[in-house]
Every structure is written in C-alpha cells, then in structure tokens.
Amino acid sequence: MTSLLSTGSSALLAFQRALGTVSNNVANATTEGYSRQRVDLAARIGSNIASGVGYNGQGVDVASLQRLADGLVFARQVDSSGEVGRLTSLSSMAGRVDSLLSDSATGLSTPMSAFFTAARGVSSDPTSTSARDALLAAAKSLASRFNSLDNQLSTIDDETNENLKNKIGDVNQLSTEIADLNKSISSAGGNASAELLDARDLRITKLATLIGATTVAQSDGSLNVFTIGGQPLVVGAKANTLTALQDPDRPERSQVGLDTGNGTPVRLPDSSISGELGGLLQFRTSVLDPARAELGRLATSVAMTFNQAQASGVDYNGDVGTDLFKIAAPAVVSNSGNTGTAGITASASDVSKLTNSDVVLRYSASGWTAQRADTGAVVPMSGDGSAANPFQVDGVSLVLSGSAAVGDKFTVRPTTGAAGSLSVLLTDPTTIAAAGAMSASATTTNLGNAAVASTSVTNATAFASFAGASIEFIDDSTYTINGGTPQTYTAGGAIIDPATGWSITLSGTPSAGDSFSLGKTPARSSSNANAQLFSTLDSKQVLSGGTQSLTMAMSQLTAKAGTEASHAQLSLEAQQAIDAQVTAERESVSGVNLDEEAADMMKFQQAYQAAAQVLKTADTLFQTLLSAVAR
C-alpha cells in the first residue's frame, strides 16, 4: 500500500513539474532570447521484494530541468550579430552620402553644367551684358551647391560623432548588466536558473551588435566578453568602461577608448571594433572623409583653374582679369601633444598635383618627413619651408614659423572643408576677362608657318605698363624681343617677357626673319580669346598630373560614393542571409514550437490524470483496509 502511494505521488509531482515547464515555454514563446526548457524524468531505483521474487518500482523523479541551448550556435550568433551591426551602420550612412551626391536636386552635375554653359554663352557673345550676368549668377549657384554639400557632409560627420558617443554609453550599460548577471550565475553555482542564462546571452548578443564580441567561459559559469581585437569588456563580475577620447589630430572628433581602471584610458584601434560602432568608424574613414576631401579638391580645382584663366585675359575695361572665386587655404592642424613653437601656413600651389589625402608632417632629429595619414606611405617633399622656398607636398606650399621640437606633428588637410568656403568675388559683369590679354599678328612677309596659338598674362602688375612688343626670329631657334638680347627658342615652348609680364605660345615652325607684333587689348574689346579658354575648362585634363578633367573628377566622386553604398548594401544582404540561417538553427534547438508544446501538454495532462487515479485507487484500497480492520 505504501509503495503504491509513494509511486503515485512521485508521478503526480513529476508530471505537475512537467506541465509547469510546458506552460512556461508557451508563455515565453515570443519572448526575445528565451530558450526552451525541458524536464528530464528518471525512474527511481526499485526496492527488493521481501519474498525475494524481484524488485518493486519506486516511481519517478525529476532528474533535471534542462535549458535547450547550443554553445556553438550561440558563438556563431554573437559573431553574426557583430557583422550585421557593422554593415547596417555602414550601409545606412553610406547610402545617405550616395543620395546626397547623386540626386539631381542636391548633386553637382546640374549647377556645374549650367556654369560652363554660361561660360560658353560669354564666349559666343563677349560683349553681351546679359551673358556676363548669367555667368556670375551660375557661378554663385555653383558655389552655393558646393557650400550646401559640404555643410551636409559636415552635419553627417557631427551626427556620426554623436552616435559614436551614444553607442559607447549603450555598450557600458550592457557590459555592467552582463557583469551583474555573471555575479548572480557564479553565486548560484550549478543551480543558476535558465532565465538568468537567457538574460545574459541576450545581452551579450546585443553587445556584439554594438561593438562585436567574443566570449570565453569560466569554470564558475561566468562568461568573459572581449572585443574582436581581444580587449576585455567584461571579466567575471567586473565590467570595463568604454570612453570617448578626443582625437589629438582632429579635436572635433572622438575616438573609442577603454578604461580598465588601471590609469589613463587606452585608445582601441578601429580594426579591433566591429558592430555598429565599427560600422560608424569605417564609414567615417572609408566613405565620409574621402567624399568630403574629394568634394573639396573639386571645388579648389574649379576655383584655381578659373582664377588662372581670368588672370590670363583682360576684362571689358581693359584691365587684367581678377579672381572670380575665393576659397579657403588648406587647413593645418597641430597635434595636441606638440611641445615646440612651430606653426605652418599652407596654400594650394599646383592643382595638377593636388590630392584628397591628408598628410602628416613629423619633425625628428633628422628633419621633417611627410606621410599619408591613411596609409602611412612616404610623401615626397621639396623646399626648406622658408617663405622664399616653401615645402612642396602634393601641390601644397607650406611655410614654417617658430621652432619645432622633436616629435612634433602636424596634419595637413589639403581639401577637406574647402568646398564650404567657396564664394564668388566678382559682382560687376564687366570684370569677366573674356578678351585675350594681347592682340598678336604675324608679319605678312613671314616665311615660316608659325602662328600665335595663345597669349597670357604672367604678372598683372608688370603687364599694366605693357604698350606693345615685337618678336623677331634670327633663326628657327633664336629670337629677340624689341631688338634686345637674343634668346633661345624651343619649339612648342612659351616666349616669356618677365619685364612686362606676358607670354605667348606659337604653333608651327618659325623661319629666320619672321616677326610678330603684339599689342595690348583695349577696353570694350569684342575679343573672346580668353572666354574660349575658360569655357572649355570642364573638359581639359588639368587634375591628377594632367590625366583627369573637372567633369571626370565630378563623375568619379559620385561613382565612388555609389560604389561604396552599393557594396555595403550587398554585403549587408549577404550577412543578413547568414544571420537568418544562424537564427533558424538556434530556433531549431532553443525556440518554442507551440505544436510540440501542445502535444506535450496533452501527454503530461493524461499522465497527471493517470497518476491522480493511482492515488485515488490507493486511497480506496486503504479505506477498504481500514474498514475491514475496524470490524
């Protein structure tokens, strides 16, 4: 009788626990991070029957409450979450830059095309005031678009910096919660609840989405969490703190640092960070910075090439053309750790050599060296840094002042931010230098086939005193200016007169006795010689060592932004597919299947009812026995 009661009660308790577990699974079927639980039952060891004919069963026990989770799948999920987070940030931000540069309403193509169309209008009718007004208006529109684009990119940069700081705070919050859960789990020993383990796994996955993570299990049940670069975020019950450090070379920006409590926070290399934080850092260095710098290079190139063209001609008043555009000089940022008194002033000097790469200048005991900020590659330098002989680095002139100390460092930013400073200086349409600086004609008795190809002003101040000149060739390789000292002529080379600030270029080959007469273009001239020059600057290969035009550079800027955005989106879609597979694998192990739970519930319900019937039968038998004894 006792055995029957014991067996029935053990079954009743076991199936009650099983039903409770099933109901808990059903209740948490949609709970994020929940892992399905299962009751494992084990038969009690039977006892020997007194008559010696065998053993009596003793019922059933709940051997364990098992949390169905796979450590390998969890590790894959953590890794996948980091990559999805990184690519989501990168794709989202890169898409914004692409839309900004490629959209006809915000991009450069429309105002750039309108500007050079207006320039060709001046070339077609150089005396037309309306054509000149249209060119000034188009120039202002182009400058305004450059300003708008640079301001938008600057705003995105500021947003990226703020997002970086906010996500650092989120990482610290999750790290603290994981450390607290580690403490609770280790304190519980082997009896830590499944809910605690689920809560910790969920937070680790979210942490990986933010910064990328790897985990290492400890013997007490804790999980240590590290960045993908191996820096400790959580060690047992201790959480280390991320912090936003000021970039010593760009004070307006933040870097990611780690404070382990042992002193000054240490900067984490960008390569050691994944997740959304890593995506923001990658976007900033591989998409945003190059786009803004290239935009600045294009703006600087437009300003410099057009200003040079203006200076080569004379305006409607007969004066040498002055700058149409104004643009800021390259920025030079002193490292916050510098100890010397040196300063550097920069100016763009050669548009054909200008690049969009920042350059780091370092001073050592052996002197100054230059390296690219992004790759560390050595950049050639010339000059001594004086005002008379400036350093020349990638088309930028650098003049030193003060005294540098060993270890001092400066970052030269040739074009970043330049587009935001572009403005139009001219307001009077008559100041557009549409006319060639000089009229030039060959003597009718010339025997050679040389002809004047182009004229230009080399020194506006000296040219003010120019009253005309005569060039006479002694032979095909020697000439004089106004009967002066014979000079050597090189075919295709410029003939220059520094005294009165002009130069001309001939086509063909001169013969002995050939001569050319030069005269200053008068006011109100209908000449369009210089307008023909500046109206075709969009297609002339003046950039990248004479291999790239302004139009090509603009197209390359737009294409690169589009390529980066497209590549990031394709990578994200591929990683999301991988992440879906990992999630499906986790769900197959840890997810709650309501159909399966319903079947288990019916099975355990019937078993529970049967166990209750056993107890009822035992009670009936016991009552019958009591009644028999009572009689």
PAFI-175036 format. One line per 2 residues: their letters; for each residue x, y, z of C-alpha. Coordinates in nm, 2 decimals, padded with zeros to 4 digits. Each point is the difference from the previous one (the first is absolute). Example, Ala and Ser with C-alpha at 12.3 -4.5 7.8 and 13.67 -1.06 7.14 Angstrom:
2
as> 01.23:-00.45:00.78 ~ 00.14:00.34:-00.07
# end
This chain:
631
mt> 00.00:00.00:00.00 ~ 00.28:00.24:00.09
sl> 00.18:-00.08:-00.32 ~ -00.31:00.08:-00.20
ls> -00.05:00.34:00.17 ~ 00.37:00.09:-00.04
tg> 00.01:-00.10:-00.37 ~ -00.32:00.19:-00.07
ss> 00.10:00.32:00.19 ~ 00.35:00.00:-00.18
al> -00.17:-00.02:-00.33 ~ -00.25:00.27:00.09
la> 00.28:00.24:00.11 ~ 00.21:-00.08:-00.31
fq> -00.28:00.06:-00.25 ~ -00.10:00.31:00.19
ra> 00.35:00.14:-00.05 ~ 00.00:-00.11:-00.37
lg> -00.33:00.18:-00.05 ~ 00.14:00.31:00.16
tv> 00.30:-00.01:-00.23 ~ -00.22:-00.04:-00.30
sn> -00.22:00.29:00.11 ~ 00.31:00.22:00.05
nv> 00.12:-00.09:-00.35 ~ -00.33:00.10:-00.15
an> -00.01:00.32:00.20 ~ 00.34:00.10:-00.13
at> -00.04:-00.12:-00.36 ~ 00.05:00.36:-00.12
te> 00.24:00.12:00.27 ~ 00.32:00.13:-00.16
gy> 00.30:-00.22:00.09 ~ -00.20:-00.27:00.18
sr> 00.13:-00.35:-00.02 ~ -00.24:-00.29:00.02
qr> 00.01:-00.20:00.32 ~ -00.06:-00.38:00.04
vd> -00.06:-00.21:00.31 ~ 00.21:-00.32:00.00
la> -00.16:-00.28:00.19 ~ 00.18:-00.30:00.15
ar> -00.13:-00.32:00.16 ~ 00.07:-00.05:00.37
ig> 00.21:-00.30:00.09 ~ -00.23:-00.29:00.08
sn> 00.00:-00.18:00.34 ~ 00.03:-00.37:00.06
ia> -00.33:-00.18:00.07 ~ 00.01:-00.18:00.33
sg> -00.11:-00.33:-00.15 ~ 00.32:00.01:-00.22
vg> -00.18:-00.02:-00.33 ~ 00.12:00.33:-00.14
yn> -00.01:00.38:00.04 ~ -00.28:00.24:00.05
gq> 00.01:00.33:-00.20 ~ 00.03:00.31:00.22
gv> -00.14:00.26:-00.24 ~ 00.16:00.29:-00.19
dv> 00.21:00.30:00.08 ~ 00.07:00.33:-00.18
as> 00.37:-00.06:-00.09 ~ 00.06:00.35:-00.13
lq> -00.16:00.31:-00.16 ~ 00.20:00.03:-00.33
rl> 00.05:00.33:-00.19 ~ 00.02:-00.09:-00.36
ad> 00.28:00.21:-00.14 ~ 00.31:-00.07:-00.22
gl> 00.32:00.18:00.09 ~ 00.14:-00.02:-00.35
vf> -00.32:00.14:-00.15 ~ 00.01:00.28:00.26
ar> 00.36:00.09:-00.10 ~ -00.09:00.01:-00.37
qv> -00.30:00.23:00.09 ~ 00.23:00.23:00.19
ds> 00.24:00.02:-00.29 ~ -00.28:00.05:-00.25
sg> -00.17:00.27:00.21 ~ 00.32:00.20:00.00
ev> 00.03:-00.01:-00.38 ~ -00.37:00.08:-00.05
gr> 00.04:00.30:00.23 ~ 00.31:00.12:-00.18
lt> -00.14:-00.03:-00.35 ~ -00.33:00.15:00.11
sl> 00.17:00.32:00.12 ~ 00.23:00.01:-00.30
ss> -00.27:-00.05:-00.26 ~ -00.24:00.25:00.16
ma> 00.25:00.28:00.02 ~ 00.17:-00.07:-00.33
gr> -00.35:00.00:-00.17 ~ -00.06:00.35:00.14
vd> 00.33:00.13:-00.16 ~ -00.08:-00.17:-00.33
sl> -00.35:00.15:-00.01 ~ 00.14:00.35:00.08
ls> 00.26:-00.01:-00.28 ~ -00.20:-00.19:-00.27
ds> -00.34:00.17:00.03 ~ -00.05:00.26:-00.27
at> -00.16:00.23:00.25 ~ 00.30:00.00:00.24
gl> 00.29:-00.12:-00.21 ~ 00.25:00.20:-00.20
st> -00.07:-00.10:-00.36 ~ -00.28:00.25:-00.06
pm> 00.17:00.32:00.13 ~ 00.33:-00.10:-00.14
sa> -00.15:-00.05:-00.35 ~ -00.19:00.33:00.03
ff> 00.32:00.18:00.09 ~ 00.20:-00.11:-00.30
ta> -00.30:00.05:-00.22 ~ -00.01:00.36:00.11
ar> 00.38:00.02:-00.06 ~ -00.06:-00.11:-00.36
gv> -00.27:00.26:-00.03 ~ 00.26:00.27:00.08
ss> 00.23:-00.16:-00.25 ~ -00.27:00.02:-00.27
dp> -00.08:00.37:00.08 ~ 00.27:00.16:00.21
ts> -00.15:00.35:-00.01 ~ -00.34:-00.12:00.13
ts> -00.07:00.13:00.35 ~ -00.28:-00.26:00.05
ar> 00.24:-00.28:-00.09 ~ 00.25:00.13:00.25
da> -00.28:00.04:00.27 ~ -00.10:-00.36:-00.07
ll> 00.35:-00.12:00.06 ~ 00.03:00.18:00.33
aa> -00.34:-00.14:00.11 ~ 00.10:-00.35:-00.10
ak> 00.33:00.04:00.19 ~ -00.20:00.10:00.31
sl> -00.23:-00.30:-00.04 ~ 00.30:-00.24:-00.04
as> 00.17:00.14:00.30 ~ -00.32:-00.02:00.20
rf> -00.04:-00.37:-00.10 ~ 00.36:-00.07:00.11
ns> -00.07:00.17:00.33 ~ -00.32:-00.19:00.05
ld> 00.16:-00.34:-00.07 ~ 00.29:00.07:00.23
nq> -00.24:00.12:00.28 ~ -00.21:-00.32:-00.04
ls> 00.31:-00.22:00.02 ~ 00.12:00.19:00.30
ti> -00.34:-00.05:00.17 ~ 00.03:-00.37:-00.07
dd> 00.34:00.00:00.15 ~ -00.14:00.17:00.32
et> -00.28:-00.25:00.01 ~ 00.25:-00.29:-00.03
ne> 00.20:00.14:00.29 ~ -00.31:00.03:00.22
nl> -00.12:-00.35:-00.10 ~ 00.34:-00.13:00.10
kn> -00.03:00.15:00.35 ~ -00.35:-00.12:00.04
ki> 00.09:-00.36:-00.09 ~ 00.30:00.01:00.23
gd> -00.25:00.07:00.28 ~ -00.22:-00.29:-00.11
vn> 00.30:-00.23:00.00 ~ 00.09:00.10:00.35
ql> -00.36:-00.07:00.12 ~ -00.01:-00.34:-00.15
st> 00.35:-00.09:00.13 ~ -00.11:00.09:00.35
ei> -00.31:-00.21:-00.03 ~ 00.20:-00.30:-00.13
ad> 00.25:00.04:00.29 ~ -00.29:00.00:00.25
ln> -00.16:-00.31:-00.16 ~ 00.34:-00.17:00.01
ks> 00.01:00.07:00.38 ~ -00.34:-00.15:00.05
is> 00.07:-00.30:-00.21 ~ 00.34:-00.08:00.16
sa> -00.16:00.05:00.35 ~ -00.27:-00.26:-00.09
gg> 00.26:-00.26:-00.09 ~ -00.15:-00.27:-00.21
na> -00.36:00.10:00.10 ~ -00.01:00.33:-00.21
sa> -00.35:00.04:-00.14 ~ -00.05:-00.04:-00.38
el> -00.15:00.35:00.00 ~ 00.33:00.15:00.13
ld> 00.19:-00.17:-00.27 ~ -00.24:00.11:-00.27
ar> 00.02:00.36:00.13 ~ 00.38:-00.01:-00.02
dl> 00.01:-00.15:-00.35 ~ -00.25:00.26:-00.13
ri> 00.21:00.29:00.14 ~ 00.32:-00.15:-00.15
tk> -00.17:-00.02:-00.34 ~ -00.11:00.36:00.03
la> 00.34:00.11:00.11 ~ 00.15:-00.18:-00.31
tl> -00.24:00.19:-00.22 ~ 00.14:00.32:00.14
ig> 00.38:-00.07:00.01 ~ 00.06:-00.36:-00.11
at> 00.10:-00.26:00.26 ~ 00.14:-00.34:00.09
tv> -00.06:-00.20:00.32 ~ 00.21:-00.22:00.22
aq> -00.17:-00.22:00.26 ~ 00.14:-00.02:00.36
sd> -00.02:-00.30:00.23 ~ -00.25:00.18:00.23
gs> -00.25:00.04:-00.28 ~ 00.09:00.36:-00.09
ln> 00.07:00.12:-00.35 ~ 00.28:00.24:-00.07
vf> -00.07:00.23:-00.29 ~ 00.26:00.15:-00.23
ti> 00.01:00.22:-00.31 ~ 00.10:-00.17:-00.32
gg> 00.34:00.15:00.05 ~ 00.03:-00.18:00.34
qp> -00.05:00.30:00.23 ~ -00.20:-00.10:00.32
lv> -00.35:00.15:00.03 ~ -00.12:-00.23:00.28
vg> 00.21:-00.22:00.22 ~ -00.20:-00.20:00.25
ak> -00.20:00.25:00.21 ~ 00.21:00.30:-00.12
an> -00.11:00.22:-00.29 ~ 00.26:00.22:-00.16
tl> -00.11:00.34:-00.13 ~ 00.01:00.13:-00.35
ta> 00.07:00.38:-00.04 ~ 00.00:00.26:-00.27
lq> 00.35:00.13:-00.04 ~ 00.08:00.32:-00.19
dp> 00.20:-00.06:-00.32 ~ 00.33:00.18:00.05
dr> 00.02:00.08:-00.37 ~ -00.36:00.10:-00.05
pe> -00.13:00.14:00.33 ~ -00.36:00.02:-00.13
rs> -00.02:-00.38:-00.02 ~ -00.02:-00.28:00.25
qv> 00.19:-00.33:00.01 ~ -00.10:-00.31:00.19
gl> 00.21:-00.07:00.31 ~ -00.01:-00.27:00.27
dt> 00.04:00.08:00.37 ~ 00.10:-00.32:00.19
gn> 00.04:00.19:00.33 ~ 00.38:-00.01:-00.02
gt> 00.05:00.36:-00.10 ~ -00.04:00.20:-00.32
pv> -00.25:-00.15:-00.25 ~ 00.16:-00.16:-00.29
rl> -00.12:00.07:-00.36 ~ -00.14:-00.31:-00.17
pd> 00.12:-00.04:-00.36 ~ -00.28:00.03:-00.25
ss> 00.08:-00.35:-00.13 ~ -00.08:-00.15:00.34
is> -00.35:00.13:00.00 ~ -00.30:-00.15:-00.19
ge> -00.37:00.04:00.05 ~ -00.18:00.33:-00.05
lg> 00.30:00.18:00.16 ~ 00.23:-00.16:-00.25
gl> -00.23:00.09:-00.29 ~ -00.01:00.37:00.10
lq> 00.38:00.01:00.02 ~ 00.04:-00.18:-00.33
fr> -00.26:00.24:-00.16 ~ 00.19:00.30:00.13
ts> 00.34:-00.11:-00.13 ~ -00.09:-00.18:-00.32
vl> -00.31:00.19:-00.13 ~ -00.05:00.33:00.17
dp> 00.35:00.14:00.02 ~ 00.10:-00.09:-00.36
ar> -00.33:00.14:-00.14 ~ 00.03:00.33:00.19
ae> 00.37:00.03:-00.09 ~ -00.07:-00.08:-00.37
lg> -00.28:00.25:00.00 ~ 00.25:00.26:00.13
rl> 00.25:-00.10:-00.26 ~ -00.25:00.06:-00.27
at> -00.11:00.34:00.14 ~ 00.37:00.10:00.04
sv> 00.07:-00.11:-00.36 ~ -00.30:00.19:-00.14
am> 00.11:00.32:00.18 ~ 00.37:-00.03:-00.08
tf> -00.04:-00.09:-00.37 ~ -00.26:00.27:-00.06
nq> 00.19:00.27:00.19 ~ 00.31:-00.09:-00.20
aq> -00.20:00.03:-00.32 ~ -00.13:00.34:00.12
as> 00.36:00.12:00.06 ~ 00.09:-00.10:-00.36
gv> -00.24:00.25:-00.16 ~ -00.13:00.35:00.03
dy> -00.35:00.12:00.09 ~ -00.24:00.23:-00.18
ng> 00.18:00.30:00.17 ~ 00.34:-00.11:-00.15
dv> 00.13:-00.11:00.34 ~ 00.17:-00.33:00.07
gt> -00.26:-00.24:00.14 ~ -00.03:-00.06:00.37
dl> -00.11:-00.30:00.20 ~ -00.36:-00.11:-00.05
fk> -00.01:-00.24:00.29 ~ 00.13:00.01:00.36
ia> 00.08:-00.32:00.18 ~ 00.17:-00.07:00.34
ap> 00.36:-00.11:00.02 ~ 00.07:-00.36:00.11
av> -00.04:-00.07:00.37 ~ 00.30:-00.09:00.22
vs> -00.08:-00.15:00.34 ~ 00.27:-00.01:00.27
ns> 00.01:-00.32:00.21 ~ -00.12:00.06:00.36
gn> 00.32:-00.16:00.12 ~ 00.24:00.24:-00.17
tg> 00.26:00.17:00.22 ~ 00.17:00.23:-00.24
ta> -00.11:00.35:-00.12 ~ -00.01:-00.09:-00.37
gi> -00.29:00.10:-00.22 ~ -00.08:-00.08:-00.36
ta> -00.18:00.22:-00.26 ~ -00.13:-00.18:-00.31
sa> -00.12:00.10:-00.34 ~ -00.10:-00.20:-00.31
sd> 00.26:00.05:-00.27 ~ -00.04:-00.26:-00.27
vs> -00.35:-00.13:-00.09 ~ 00.15:-00.28:-00.21
kl> 00.17:-00.15:00.31 ~ -00.28:00.06:00.25
tn> -00.13:-00.31:00.17 ~ -00.28:-00.07:00.24
sd> 00.22:-00.18:00.25 ~ 00.10:00.15:00.33
vv> 00.37:00.02:00.06 ~ 00.18:-00.03:00.34
lr> 00.32:00.20:00.05 ~ 00.23:-00.12:00.27
ys> 00.31:00.16:00.14 ~ 00.29:-00.22:00.11
as> 00.37:00.05:00.07 ~ 00.06:-00.05:-00.37
gw> -00.25:00.26:-00.11 ~ -00.35:00.00:-00.15
ta> -00.17:-00.29:-00.17 ~ -00.35:-00.04:-00.15
qr> -00.23:-00.30:00.00 ~ -00.35:-00.07:-00.11
ad> -00.24:00.00:00.29 ~ -00.19:-00.30:-00.12
tg> 00.27:-00.24:-00.12 ~ 00.32:00.13:00.15
av> 00.17:00.01:-00.34 ~ 00.28:00.25:-00.03
vp> -00.09:00.31:-00.20 ~ 00.28:00.18:-00.19
ms> 00.09:00.35:00.13 ~ 00.21:00.28:-00.15
gd> 00.10:00.34:00.12 ~ 00.13:00.11:00.34
gs> -00.32:00.15:00.15 ~ 00.10:00.36:-00.03
aa> -00.22:00.27:-00.16 ~ 00.25:00.02:-00.29
np> 00.01:-00.38:-00.04 ~ -00.30:-00.17:00.16
fq> -00.05:-00.37:00.05 ~ -00.19:-00.14:-00.30
vd> -00.21:-00.30:00.09 ~ -00.27:-00.13:-00.24
gv> -00.07:00.33:-00.16 ~ 00.00:00.19:00.33
sl> 00.26:00.27:00.11 ~ 00.09:-00.01:00.37
vl> 00.18:00.29:00.18 ~ 00.14:-00.07:00.34
sg> 00.02:00.24:00.29 ~ 00.14:-00.04:00.35
sa> 00.20:-00.29:00.12 ~ -00.11:-00.37:00.00
av> 00.09:-00.25:00.27 ~ 00.09:-00.36:-00.07
gd> -00.33:-00.20:-00.02 ~ -00.22:00.30:-00.11
kf> -00.26:-00.10:-00.25 ~ -00.23:00.20:-00.24
tv> -00.29:-00.13:-00.21 ~ -00.04:00.18:-00.33
rp> -00.35:-00.03:-00.14 ~ 00.03:00.13:-00.36
tt> -00.36:00.00:-00.10 ~ -00.23:-00.12:00.28
ga> -00.26:00.27:00.07 ~ 00.12:00.22:-00.28
ag> -00.33:-00.04:-00.19 ~ -00.18:00.17:00.29
sl> 00.21:00.32:-00.05 ~ -00.04:00.04:-00.37
sv> -00.15:00.34:-00.09 ~ -00.02:00.24:-00.30
ll> 00.20:00.32:00.02 ~ -00.11:00.18:-00.31
td> -00.32:00.20:-00.01 ~ 00.05:00.21:-00.31
pt> -00.06:-00.19:-00.32 ~ 00.26:00.23:-00.19
ti> 00.28:-00.15:00.22 ~ -00.03:-00.34:-00.17
aa> 00.32:-00.04:-00.20 ~ -00.15:-00.12:-00.33
ag> 00.26:00.16:-00.23 ~ 00.35:-00.12:-00.06
am> 00.27:00.20:00.17 ~ 00.17:00.10:-00.32
sa> -00.06:00.02:-00.37 ~ 00.26:-00.18:-00.20
sa> 00.06:-00.01:-00.37 ~ 00.27:-00.14:-00.23
tt> 00.17:00.21:-00.25 ~ -00.13:-00.07:-00.35
tn> 00.35:-00.06:-00.13 ~ 00.07:-00.28:00.24
lg> 00.14:-00.31:-00.17 ~ -00.07:-00.26:00.28
na> -00.33:-00.15:00.09 ~ 00.01:00.11:00.36
av> -00.32:00.16:00.14 ~ -00.10:00.14:00.34
as> -00.18:-00.28:00.19 ~ -00.07:00.18:00.33
ts> 00.09:00.30:00.21 ~ -00.02:00.04:00.38
vt> 00.10:00.24:00.28 ~ 00.27:-00.12:00.23
na> 00.01:00.30:00.23 ~ -00.30:00.23:00.02
ta> 00.20:00.29:00.16 ~ 00.28:-00.01:-00.26
fa> -00.25:-00.04:-00.28 ~ -00.16:00.34:00.09
sf> 00.30:00.17:-00.16 ~ -00.02:-00.21:-00.32
ag> -00.03:00.21:-00.31 ~ 00.07:-00.25:-00.28
as> 00.30:-00.21:-00.11 ~ 00.16:-00.14:-00.30
ie> 00.15:-00.35:-00.02 ~ 00.26:-00.07:-00.28
fi> 00.15:-00.33:-00.08 ~ 00.37:-00.01:-00.08
dd> -00.04:-00.36:-00.10 ~ -00.24:-00.28:00.09
st> 00.15:-00.04:00.35 ~ 00.09:00.36:00.09
yt> -00.21:00.31:00.05 ~ 00.01:00.35:00.14
in> -00.26:00.22:00.17 ~ 00.00:00.36:-00.11
gg> 00.35:-00.05:-00.14 ~ 00.14:-00.10:00.34
tp> 00.23:-00.29:00.09 ~ -00.04:-00.31:-00.21
qt> -00.18:-00.28:00.18 ~ -00.03:-00.37:-00.07
yt> -00.33:-00.12:-00.14 ~ -00.13:-00.36:00.06
ag> -00.27:-00.12:-00.23 ~ -00.33:-00.01:00.19
ga> 00.15:00.19:00.30 ~ -00.13:00.33:00.12
ii> 00.17:00.33:-00.08 ~ 00.00:00.20:00.32
dp> 00.07:00.36:00.08 ~ 00.03:00.04:00.38
at> 00.06:00.37:-00.03 ~ -00.35:00.07:-00.12
gw> -00.17:-00.32:00.13 ~ -00.12:-00.18:-00.31
si> 00.06:-00.33:-00.19 ~ -00.11:-00.14:-00.34
tl> 00.01:-00.35:-00.15 ~ 00.05:-00.07:-00.37
sg> -00.11:-00.28:-00.21 ~ 00.20:-00.11:-00.31
tp> 00.36:00.08:-00.07 ~ 00.14:00.35:-00.05
sa> 00.27:00.09:-00.26 ~ 00.28:00.25:00.01
gd> -00.13:00.36:-00.04 ~ -00.36:-00.09:00.12
sf> -00.15:00.26:00.23 ~ -00.31:00.04:00.21
sl> -00.16:00.32:00.14 ~ -00.17:00.00:00.34
gk> -00.24:00.27:00.13 ~ -00.20:00.03:00.32
tp> -00.37:-00.07:-00.04 ~ -00.19:00.33:00.04
ar> -00.31:00.05:00.21 ~ -00.34:-00.09:-00.14
ss> 00.16:-00.27:-00.21 ~ -00.22:-00.26:-00.17
sn> 00.28:-00.25:00.03 ~ -00.11:-00.34:00.14
an> 00.35:-00.16:00.00 ~ 00.00:-00.05:00.38
aq> -00.37:-00.09:00.02 ~ 00.08:-00.29:-00.24
lf> 00.26:-00.12:00.24 ~ -00.21:00.01:00.32
st> -00.32:-00.13:-00.17 ~ 00.18:-00.34:-00.07
ld> 00.17:-00.04:00.34 ~ -00.26:-00.27:00.10
sk> 00.14:-00.24:-00.26 ~ 00.38:00.09:00.02
qv> 00.21:-00.25:00.19 ~ 00.15:00.22:00.27
ls> -00.03:-00.23:00.30 ~ 00.20:-00.30:00.12
gg> 00.31:00.09:-00.19 ~ -00.19:00.09:-00.32
tq> -00.20:-00.32:-00.02 ~ -00.34:00.11:00.13
sl> -00.24:00.28:-00.09 ~ -00.25:00.18:00.24
tm> -00.28:-00.20:-00.15 ~ 00.18:-00.33:00.05
am> 00.08:00.09:00.36 ~ -00.37:00.09:00.07
sq> -00.11:-00.33:-00.16 ~ 00.26:-00.19:00.20
lt> -00.12:00.16:00.32 ~ -00.36:-00.11:-00.06
ak> 00.10:-00.34:-00.13 ~ 00.22:-00.08:00.30
ag> -00.27:00.10:00.25 ~ -00.25:-00.22:-00.19
te> 00.24:-00.29:-00.01 ~ 00.07:00.02:00.37
as> -00.37:00.01:00.08 ~ -00.08:-00.29:-00.24
ha> 00.28:-00.22:00.14 ~ -00.11:00.06:00.36
ql> -00.36:-00.08:-00.09 ~ 00.09:-00.32:-00.18
sl> 00.22:-00.11:00.29 ~ -00.28:00.08:00.24
ea> -00.25:-00.21:-00.19 ~ 00.25:-00.29:-00.01
qq> 00.06:00.02:00.37 ~ -00.37:00.03:00.08
ai> -00.05:-00.33:-00.19 ~ 00.28:-00.16:00.21
da> -00.15:00.14:00.31 ~ -00.35:-00.14:-00.09
qv> 00.16:-00.34:-00.04 ~ 00.17:00.03:00.34
ta> -00.33:00.12:00.16 ~ -00.19:-00.29:-00.16
er> 00.26:-00.24:00.14 ~ -00.04:00.15:00.34
es> -00.38:-00.02:-00.02 ~ 00.02:-00.37:-00.10
vs> 00.18:-00.06:00.33 ~ -00.12:00.27:00.24
gv> -00.32:00.13:-00.16 ~ -00.35:-00.09:00.13
nl> -00.21:-00.21:-00.24 ~ -00.36:00.06:00.11
de> -00.12:-00.32:-00.18 ~ 00.26:-00.21:00.19
ea> -00.08:00.17:00.33 ~ -00.37:-00.07:-00.06
ad> 00.07:-00.37:-00.06 ~ 00.22:-00.01:00.32
mm> -00.27:00.17:00.20 ~ -00.26:-00.26:-00.10
kf> 00.25:-00.28:00.07 ~ 00.09:00.14:00.35
qq> -00.36:00.09:00.07 ~ -00.11:-00.36:-00.06
ay> 00.30:-00.13:00.20 ~ -00.09:00.23:00.28
qa> -00.36:-00.12:00.00 ~ 00.11:-00.36:00.00
aa> 00.23:00.07:00.30 ~ -00.28:00.16:00.18
qv> -00.21:-00.31:-00.07 ~ 00.27:-00.21:00.15
lk> -00.02:00.20:00.31 ~ -00.37:-00.02:00.01
ta> 00.02:-00.38:-00.04 ~ 00.25:-00.02:00.28
dt> -00.23:00.21:00.22 ~ -00.29:-00.23:-00.08
lf> 00.20:-00.30:00.09 ~ 00.12:00.16:00.32
qt> -00.35:00.10:00.10 ~ -00.12:-00.36:-00.07
ll> 00.28:-00.13:00.22 ~ -00.08:00.23:00.28
sa> -00.37:-00.10:-00.02 ~ 00.10:-00.37:00.01
va> 00.22:00.05:00.30 ~ -00.26:00.21:00.18
r> -00.24:-00.29:-00.01
# end
